[in-house]
Amino acid sequence: MYSKDFEIRWADIDANRHVANSSYVDLLTEARMSFLRENGFSQSHFESLGIGPVIFTEEFYYIKEIRHNEKIKITIELLANDKDYKYIKFAHCIFNTKKELSAYSETFFGWFNLKDRKLIQPPDEIIQMLMLLNKADRYELLGEQVNLKHPKIPFSKSVIN
């Protein structure tokens, strides 16, 4: 299982003196990018491939407060993927200084061709890396047709004057 340690900075705290919602997003992004970098996928390597990861959804479940100066650990596990690894879900656990689960998040993303501006199957080297990542307890293989138009999204909504 991949894990990354962080220390909570003053800038990560909100008015309630615990980690701000936006800081959780930043911390998970840094954990994911560290995972990719440590496996050979730096920003310059992504640039040479002409691709990048693109997030569709990120859900958070807050369990325990995390405060300033706490040392935390963020883990990444593979929660789901389709057969081509075009679509992936990561499970993230955030543990506080006492090693208690403090937050849980699921991130659903895919691979984006920067020239054509569309989703693609990643190169084999990325697939190989993802195949080695620990699978989460609730791991699932996604079906043939992944639908990005989630039923929660009000596509018929319009602006009222």
VENJO-V193948 format. One record per run of one state. SS is the DSSP state (2 for helix, 1 for strand, 0 for the rest). FROM is the first residue (numbers start at 1). TO is the last residue. If there is no record, write none. Layout:
BEGIN
ss:SS from:FROM to:TO
ss:SS from:FROM to:TO
END
This chain:
BEGIN
ss:0 from:1 to:1
ss:1 from:2 to:7
ss:0 from:8 to:9
ss:2 from:10 to:12
ss:1 from:13 to:13
ss:0 from:14 to:18
ss:1 from:19 to:19
ss:0 from:20 to:20
ss:2 from:21 to:38
ss:0 from:39 to:42
ss:2 from:43 to:49
ss:0 from:50 to:50
ss:1 from:51 to:62
ss:0 from:63 to:70
ss:1 from:71 to:81
ss:0 from:82 to:86
ss:1 from:87 to:95
ss:0 from:96 to:100
ss:1 from:101 to:113
ss:0 from:114 to:117
ss:1 from:118 to:120
ss:0 from:121 to:123
ss:2 from:124 to:132
ss:0 from:133 to:134
ss:1 from:135 to:141
ss:0 from:142 to:161
END
